[in-house]
Amino acid sequence: MTTADGTTTDSTAAGFRALVDGRRAVRCFTGQQVPEAVIRDCLETAVLAPSSCNLQPWSFVVVTDPQRLERLHPVCLGQRAARAPLIIAVLARPDTWKSACQEILQRWPATEVPPAVERFYTTSAPRQYNQGQLGWRGLLKRGLTYVTGLRKAVMRTPNSQGQMRLWAVKSTALAAQNLMLAFQSHGYATCPMEGFDEKRLRKVLPLPRQAIPIMLLAVGQPGERAIHAPRLRFPVEQCVTWY
Ligand SMILES: Cc1cc2nc3c(=O)[nH]c(=O)nc-3n(C[C@H](O)[C@H](O)[C@H](O)COP(=O)(O)O)c2cc1C
């Protein structure tokens, strides 16, 4: 593995591989609580994920309150994995790009915001992500993109509310994986769950209307028969094409 300063560190590669290899979907947890310091560290690791234009379109709802966890169990269709001492709702946020553009400029990590950066977040990004009421801007952009795209390469998405949802989910899924690996590195197991009823989830957790709960992450120490089956993956040649 090559680091940012150009050195090769085989042990980093081996350590990373072992961490990824060690993560399994765990379906049974002990009641042992996850310390708040661990949760905070893992969330900080999660948001180190890359995101489209660095707009960080994600948010997280951390649930440790026993009463709320009890209510989440039926929401997760009564799954064993949902009997965990900690559940984190991972939310994709197609609705936060506008405030994120402003926040990037406010938080720019230098005294001066470079003019190109300022232009990007005040002009280009809003053009790219503002789909207008009922998506009318997106529709217009689709037409313009089609015409311009006849002559040169153009970025064709996102230009609808649906594509904005996909846009946010892409980056958020990367943060979710970081989150799972971070817990793994602290010695805690996880189970990502998409088996839940979103309508009922919104009754237990007051989520912003446009937020997309992409998964509920159960976290804790593995209990009995925590892993259901040996690891199964298709041969990598089956899913890779080389040119
Ligand atoms: C998006 C997503 C949703 C999942 N939903 C559930 C779920 O609702 N319940 C569950 O027990 N496992 C769930 N899983 C876990 C997968 O079943 C598991 O990752 C897969 O079988 C591979 O096993 P491994 O993670 O142990 O390698 C989900 C995984 C992902 C990525």
The ligand as a Tripos MOL2 file, in Angstrom:
@<TRIPOS>MOLECULE
LIG
   31    33     1     0     0
SMALL
NO_CHARGES

@<TRIPOS>ATOM
      1 C1        -27.8890   -2.4480    2.7520 C.3       1 LIG1
      2 C2        -27.8580   -3.6930    3.5890 C.ar      1 LIG1
      3 C3        -29.0020   -4.1200    4.2320 C.ar      1 LIG1
      4 C4        -28.9850   -5.2350    5.0630 C.ar      1 LIG1
      5 N1        -30.1080   -5.5600    5.7650 N.ar      1 LIG1
      6 C5        -30.0580   -6.5810    6.6460 C.ar      1 LIG1
      7 C6        -31.1680   -6.8460    7.4880 C.ar      1 LIG1
      8 O1        -32.1870   -6.1530    7.4700 O.2       1 LIG1
      9 N2        -31.0640   -7.8620    8.3600 N.ar      1 LIG1
     10 C7        -29.9460   -8.6490    8.4650 C.ar      1 LIG1
     11 O2        -29.9290   -9.5570    9.2900 O.2       1 LIG1
     12 N3        -28.8740   -8.4060    7.6660 N.ar      1 LIG1
     13 C8        -28.8960   -7.3860    6.7840 C.ar      1 LIG1
     14 N4        -27.7940   -7.0960    6.0120 N.ar      1 LIG1
     15 C9        -26.5830   -7.8850    6.1710 C.3       1 LIG1
     16 C10       -26.3310   -8.8100    4.9840 C.3       1 LIG1
     17 O3        -27.2670   -9.8510    4.9700 O.3       1 LIG1
     18 C11       -24.8950   -9.3120    5.0720 C.3       1 LIG1
     19 O4        -24.0190   -8.2030    4.9860 O.3       1 LIG1
     20 C12       -24.5730  -10.2910    3.9640 C.3       1 LIG1
     21 O5        -25.3210  -11.4680    4.1300 O.3       1 LIG1
     22 C13       -23.0920  -10.6640    3.9200 C.3       1 LIG1
     23 O6        -22.6510  -11.1420    5.1700 O.3       1 LIG1
     24 P1        -21.3960  -10.4790    5.9210 P.3       1 LIG1
     25 O7        -21.7430   -9.0090    6.0910 O.co2     1 LIG1
     26 O8        -21.3280  -11.1960    7.2510 O.co2     1 LIG1
     27 O9        -20.2070  -10.6840    5.0750 O.co2     1 LIG1
     28 C14       -27.8060   -5.9990    5.1910 C.ar      1 LIG1
     29 C15       -26.6490   -5.5750    4.5240 C.ar      1 LIG1
     30 C16       -26.6720   -4.4260    3.7540 C.ar      1 LIG1
     31 C17       -25.4050   -3.9530    3.0960 C.3       1 LIG1
@<TRIPOS>BOND
     1     1     2 1
     2     2     3 ar
     3     2    30 ar
     4     3     4 ar
     5     4     5 ar
     6     4    28 ar
     7     5     6 ar
     8     6     7 ar
     9     6    13 1
    10     7     8 2
    11     7     9 ar
    12     9    10 ar
    13    10    11 2
    14    10    12 ar
    15    12    13 ar
    16    13    14 ar
    17    14    15 1
    18    14    28 ar
    19    15    16 1
    20    16    17 1
    21    16    18 1
    22    18    19 1
    23    18    20 1
    24    20    21 1
    25    20    22 1
    26    22    23 1
    27    23    24 1
    28    24    25 2
    29    24    26 1
    30    24    27 1
    31    28    29 ar
    32    29    30 ar
    33    30    31 1
@<TRIPOS>SUBSTRUCTURE
     1 LIG1         1 GROUP 0 **** ****
